[in-house]
Amino acid sequence: MNSNDRNMDLCMVSGTLWGLFVTGMFLPWIPSGWVPGGLIASPIIGYAIGAGTKRWRLRPLLLRIGIALVSLYVAAAMFGIGIGFSGWLSTGRLEAVVEGVFMCFYGLTNFLFLFWPLAYLTHWLLARVSPALPRVRSDDDS
C-alpha cells in the first residue's frame, strides 16, 4: 500500500466519523428512513473531499480557512443528497433529495461556529499525517 492509498483510506475513515457525528447530532430531526443514505455516502464523501483538497497544506493560511469552509458545504450537499436519496426510496418523493440538501445546509449554517473549526482541524490533521507532499512552513503556521 503506497502513501496515497493510506491517505485516501484516512480520508474515508474521516468521512465515516463525520457522518456518524452529524447523524448522531441531528438524529432527532432526520426522518427515520432517511438516515442510511447519509451513512453509506460518508466514506465516499470523505474520499471526494480528500481527493479535492490534497494540496491543502501548501496553501496560505487564509486560503486554507476558505477551503475548509467550501469543502464543508460541498460535503454537506453530498451528505444531503445521500439522506435525500434514502428519503426518496422510503417515501417515493423525488423532492426528498432536494429537501435532504436543504436540511443539511440549514443544520450546517446554524452550527457553523462548531463545524467550520472542526473541518479545518480535520484538514490539518490529515495533512499532518500525510507524507505524500512536502511540508511547507509559512510565517503564519503555528
Steps between C-alpha positions, in 0.01 A plus 500: 500500500652831399468823698229640271281193563557542873407868481179428313415222746540753781274741310235228474529428873473872567188523282347208688571662836350828377192313378455328836552826689256700290240223496525464877472873550201550270328161535187644665439719193584250226203288390570138595503351149745764381796420725666208313579699186712752684691235690561296186618811313733618780816308398445603138462862611823474699677359196366774270589783738842348564568468128390858443717645775821297469717809469328681788811529713689684225253790503525821705309506830208715383450282194508186719231652721288572192559152358383351829174697473437414136581133552264498798208623289588263214508210746168616650343506154628149430375376839165666428480320166571174683228545759267643237553196280401277792203727554401459137523122529299493824231752402493483122534880483784615275500843662634331814846529343476879491349501849797299627746754361307791649477323837876457503567860398260624767662289773852589386429871486344497848804323644768654279692622807549134592539331160736747328781469758447123506533490121823701521629270774413195290691637199791594724518156662479320167771726360722431803488123451539522124857431389412536132563875469792706621432705809510871431518721804396862483523778756132464595525128589511414867 
